């Protein structure tokens, strides 16, 4: 199992609405998984530091079983953020964009 700190090295400092926030985002993943790659891309796009943890492929592995119990899904990706576990790439991306995407209020209608 590989663990890597990606997209930022400030120990869980992210930016939300122009404010620095302290949070730790853990991404449980398979490196080769396209759905995990989508989540990694959104995390990087939003400039959110995260820790990626490659989990075993075997679904009966204790780590995978814990992720299933906590997230309710048997697949990856799963993120852990502020004590909450979210599975399914679309749900993860929606959550991240809803909570961390900076709203541009300076756009003008033409």
C-alpha positions as CSV (number, residue, x, y, z in Angstrom):
1,X,0.0,0.0,0.0
2,X,1.3,3.4,-1.0
3,X,0.6,6.7,0.7
4,X,1.5,10.0,-0.9
5,X,0.9,13.6,0.0
6,X,-0.3,15.4,-3.1
7,X,-1.3,18.8,-4.2
8,X,0.0,21.0,-1.4
9,X,2.3,20.5,1.5
10,X,0.9,22.8,4.1
11,X,-0.5,20.0,6.2
12,X,-4.2,20.3,5.3
13,X,-4.6,24.0,4.7
14,X,-7.0,24.7,1.9
15,X,-8.8,27.8,0.7
16,X,-12.5,28.3,0.8
17,X,-14.1,31.6,-0.2
18,X,-10.8,33.3,0.1
19,X,-10.2,32.0,3.6
20,X,-7.6,29.5,4.8
21,X,-9.2,26.5,6.3
22,X,-7.7,23.5,8.2
23,X,-9.0,20.2,7.0
24,X,-7.5,16.9,6.1
25,X,-8.8,15.2,2.9
26,X,-7.9,11.5,2.6
27,X,-8.5,9.9,-0.8
28,X,-8.8,6.2,-0.8
29,X,-8.1,5.0,-4.3
30,X,-6.5,2.8,-7.0
31,X,-3.9,4.8,-8.9
32,X,-5.1,3.3,-12.2
33,X,-8.8,4.0,-11.6
34,X,-10.3,6.6,-14.0
35,X,-13.0,7.6,-11.4
36,X,-10.2,8.2,-8.8
37,X,-8.3,10.2,-11.4
38,X,-11.4,12.4,-11.9
39,X,-11.5,13.1,-8.2
40,X,-7.8,13.8,-8.0
41,X,-8.2,16.3,-10.9
42,X,-11.0,18.2,-9.1
43,X,-9.0,18.3,-5.8
44,X,-6.0,19.8,-7.7
45,X,-8.3,22.2,-9.7
46,X,-9.7,23.4,-6.4
47,X,-6.2,23.6,-5.0
48,X,-7.1,21.4,-2.0
49,X,-4.3,19.5,-0.4
50,X,-5.0,15.8,0.1
51,X,-3.4,12.5,1.0
52,X,-3.9,9.7,-1.5
53,X,-3.9,6.2,-0.1
54,X,-3.8,3.3,-2.5
55,X,-6.0,0.5,-1.1
56,X,-5.8,-3.2,-1.8
57,X,-7.8,-4.5,-4.7
58,X,-9.3,-7.4,-2.8
59,X,-12.7,-6.5,-1.5
60,X,-12.4,-8.8,1.5
61,X,-9.3,-6.9,2.7
62,X,-10.0,-5.3,6.2
63,X,-9.2,-1.8,4.9
64,X,-11.8,-2.2,2.1
65,X,-14.3,-3.6,4.6
66,X,-13.8,-0.5,6.8
67,X,-14.3,1.8,3.9
68,X,-17.5,-0.1,3.0
69,X,-18.8,0.3,6.5
70,X,-18.0,4.0,6.7
71,X,-19.0,5.1,3.2
72,X,-21.7,2.6,2.3
73,X,-20.1,1.8,-1.1
74,X,-17.9,-1.2,-1.9
75,X,-15.8,0.7,-4.6
76,X,-13.2,3.5,-4.7
77,X,-12.8,6.4,-4.7
78,X,-13.8,7.2,-1.2
79,X,-12.8,10.5,0.6
80,X,-12.6,11.1,4.2
81,X,-13.1,14.8,5.1
82,X,-13.9,16.2,8.6
83,X,-14.9,12.8,9.9
84,X,-17.3,12.1,7.0
85,X,-16.8,9.4,4.4
86,X,-18.1,9.9,0.9
87,X,-18.0,7.3,-1.8
88,X,-18.8,7.4,-5.6
89,X,-16.8,9.9,-7.7
90,X,-19.8,12.0,-8.8
91,X,-21.0,12.4,-5.1
92,X,-17.4,13.3,-4.1
93,X,-17.0,15.9,-6.9
94,X,-20.4,17.4,-6.1
95,X,-19.5,17.7,-2.4
96,X,-16.1,19.2,-3.2
97,X,-17.5,21.8,-5.6
98,X,-20.3,22.7,-3.4
99,X,-18.1,23.2,-0.3
100,X,-14.8,24.5,-1.8
101,X,-15.4,26.0,-5.2
102,X,-14.8,29.7,-5.0
103,X,-17.8,31.6,-6.4
104,X,-16.8,34.3,-9.0
105,X,-19.2,37.1,-8.3
106,X,-17.3,39.5,-10.5
107,X,-18.7,38.1,-13.8
108,X,-20.6,40.7,-15.7
109,X,-23.5,39.9,-18.1
110,X,-23.0,41.1,-21.6
